[in-house]
Amino acid sequence: MRGGNSEKILLDLNFPPFQDDLLALEAPDIKKILKTLKKLKSLTWNEVFRDKGLHWEEIKTVTGKYTIRLSQSYRAVVTRDGNGMRFLALHKDHDGAYGKK
């Protein structure tokens, strides 16, 4: 996938561990996360970087991985591939998304 920061984001939700995490949630949590995924699909990368609610952050201990807030309770670990945002894992606790105990 190629693209710049002014391009709309393409979501890649196909990573099996992320799917397992998502599908293990209760319906109210899934609904909140899907609302954020819908929002992400309408944004450009520049908008994601500036959005205070999404709180995009680089994981400093792992090159090329980032976290993004999907709800008040959940953060996702993601990577970027051109216009694509690939979802790798979903974490309930903030520290879990960063690999901390």
PyMOL commands that set and color helices and strands:
alter all, ss='L'
color gray80, all
select helices_A, chain A and resi 16-23+27-41+45-50+94-97
alter helices_A, ss='H'
color red, helices_A
select strands_A, chain A and resi 10-12+57-58+66-69+75-81+84-91
alter strands_A, ss='S'
color yellow, strands_A
deselect
rebuild
show_as cartoon
